[in-house]
Amino acid sequence: MATRCCSFNIIGELGNARAGVLHLPHGDVPTPAFMPVGTRGTVRGLTSGDLVTVGASMVLSNTYHLWVRPGHELIRDLGGLHRFMAWDGPILTDSGGYQVFSMRHRNKVTEEGVRFRSPEDGIYRMLTPEVSVEIQEALGVDIAMAFDECIEWPADEVRTQKSTARTTRWLHRCLQARRHADTTALFGIVQGGMYPDQRAAHAEELSALDLDGYAVGGLSVGEGQHEMMEMVSVSTQILPKHKVRYLMGVGHPKDIVQAVLRGVDLFDCVLPSRAGRHGTTYTSVGRINMKSAIHKADTSPLDPSCDCEACTKYTRAYLRHLTKCDELLGKRLLTLHNMTFYQRLMSDLRDAISRSDGDALTRIQQRAEISSAVQKTR
Amino acid sequence: MATRCCSFNIIGELGNARAGVLHLPHGDVPTPAFMPVGTRGTVRGLTSGDLVTVGASMVLSNTYHLWVRPGHELIRDLGGLHRFMAWDGPILTDSGGYQVFSMRHRNKVTEEGVRFRSPEDGIYRMLTPEVSVEIQEALGVDIAMAFDECIEWPADEVRTQKSTARTTRWLHRCLQARRHADTTALFGIVQGGMYPDQRAAHAEELSALDLDGYAVGGLSVGEGQHEMMEMVSVSTQILPKHKVRYLMGVGHPKDIVQAVLRGVDLFDCVLPSRAGRHGTTYTSVGRINMKSAIHKADTSPLDPSCDCEACTKYTRAYLRHLTKCDELLGKRLLTLHNMTFYQRLMSDLRDAISRSDGDALTRIQQRAEISSAVQKTR
């Protein structure tokens, strides 16, 4: 067994919710944690210093995108992804699977892996468990994700079972392919579609492998919140308690809180950054479309309870003007705000769980519901 | 005579070059100074805090753009442009003339002014000297520019003479239209095309009016540097010595230095910000296209003699990657660098002139030539 480079300590519990610390080669991550998404080695519009300012301790980057541009070998030769993007903290990469499976009509899926043609350069490539691990280890990230099959939604029971079995076989190939287990952890991904018994069986199977950490994948694909949370619960009830749990690609503030209540520790989602670039903000008074004319002459701050640069220095009227004009500064400021909002949500969750303060947790839950819903304007 | 809200002190001279301080309602501007261009009330991608960081003391914004969106009356009602864009320092606005004259086939020019149809909203508007002054005063800027006729280049002698005469008549209407001379200065603009005698005559005519400050306009329109500098010299030799002189829309570092040597104090240009957004940088080793493959694996800083965030935290390889991917962070970092570079040039010029250090001035001139030329790569 290779040396572990990843460990997880629980420092507080409240029901099924846990507060903890994830220890990784590039530092400690207090959990529950939200990872901003830095697709091409950059969280759009933010410097690595900005990420520290908003309170992020770990970022996610995308294997597929860095493979195509500028290439994982170049990044390895330049000293790894941390140095490349000037981010000293922990980094997790996805496996690239999500991107290549979403290239419909451009890919061919076999037991070996996925052959596809990159839209960026028209080049045919083959992504396999071995290639995915090789790329992620070359990037030198703290956590690599296993290459799994991302099936379409909805998918029937037989199709789901076959796909999950392939994901397990691919996981074993990923484990075999590792060369740097001492510096890059590998997380497995629980699949099983929307079938509770399949989710449970897969969680059991992966638990037996004593992996560095566990993700719940294949969710937030179109199913409702109720169904998503059922799949989360069924997985976290089985996964080993002292390993970190990561719900991939989730989500709205209210989804994050619900998943934390079910024992999830780690999240990532493009929502705060993508929404910010397109003029949508998450605030203590609701989700707000900054293009709306109601903000035209509004000199109040975007979110009076936020201390970010957008909220303390600028008015809604100005932010609306920038958004209407599609100005770069608008994208930057709204992204900064949304990131700050998400990181404060996580910090509040950590505090409430650490203090075993159920009332505080209930208030956070209520606030998350409000911030996820469109702001009411009489 | 209305109270002056603008005064200029010369604190050092070296040949025709001057170092001084321009006193304005929102603060002092050490000259020679370069104003970053904040077209829509924002220097693209930079916060007002960033402008302080790069060393800018005054910004330029565009009357036409703010008139159309979000409207000068709204900005006035919200407390003026300074408050709107959260910039406490001095602001100068152009007259809007440049934009409406450049709308070929969409405008009609008469003695009254320019009638045109805005591409942004399809609305017909009429810009006159009176309207231009009204808008600029409503914005509450420190310096308003007189509404002048921007003629095509090249233009023959008779056409130029007629146009310059109209500019003078429009200047008188601007002076008549002022309501807030106590808070917004008004600068006249020397025209006269590429005809030295017309330039001289117009400079004489405007000097007699004892205006708050003087601009040299209608240059950097396609003529060469030699011709441009001839027009600058002929104007500055006549303009009153103790009034500030502003060369509009210039330019490359080498053009700025040449104009400073001829007695110009104030500059603005979209070059550093626009070039930065498109991947071109001004450095101590030349003008660099960051998209070039030669930077692919270059771990050296963009400019080793620069202390900006782009140069101290990131490598050329990473900046090239961001630029190739058209990432927001690339635009921000290269803009920050170019702005820092321009402001350092101005600061160096001020120091050399204040100390009457001719050798230093010669070295700055040589460096500006290098930074304006494409970097040599063996």
Interface residues (C-beta under 8 A of the other chain):
Chain A: R40 G41 T42 V43 R44 G45 L46 T47 S48 G49 R69 P70 L74 D77 L78 G79 F84 M85 A86 R277 K296 A297 T299 E309 K313 Y314 T315 A317 Y318 R320 H321 L322 K324 C325 E327 L328 L329 K331 R332 L333
Chain B: R40 G41 T42 V43 R44 G45 L46 T47 S48 G49 R69 P70 L74 D77 L78 G79 F84 M85 A86 R277 K296 A297 T299 E309 K313 Y314 T315 A317 Y318 R320 H321 L322 K324 C325 E327 L328 L329 K331 R332 L333
